[in-house]
Amino acid sequence: MFALDTTIDNIQVGQKNFVKTFVQNETMAETLTKLVDVNAEYSKKAVKLGSDTMTTLVEETTKLAQTAGKFDYTKMFETFTPKTSKK
């Protein structure tokens, strides 16, 4: 996640430098800089949410796999197998 935050910050710096360099109208430059800041904040929150979601999914899937590994399949198979009668 931290690598993505760094990437987002680097993109934000690039966008701000672009605005400083090419946007001559001060009001427009200020508005675009605010937009860049809000966009970076949103992107970081989205990345964190996605990361947290994936972490939770992996943890829960691991728990389910461990539970399935403890299941006694032999006993289950015996309950479904018909008993043969001795004659």
C-alpha angles and dihedrals in degrees: 000000000000091000089055091049089053090049091050090049092050092051089048091053090049092050092048091049089050090052092047092049103043109022108081099176106090096209092050092046091052092049093048091049090053089050091052091050093049091045091052092048091050092047092051091050091048091050091049092049092049091047093048091048093051091047091053093046092051092047093050093044090051091051091051092049091050091050091049089051091057093052115113102233093176091060091047091050091052092055092055096043113091115239113244115225121225115233 
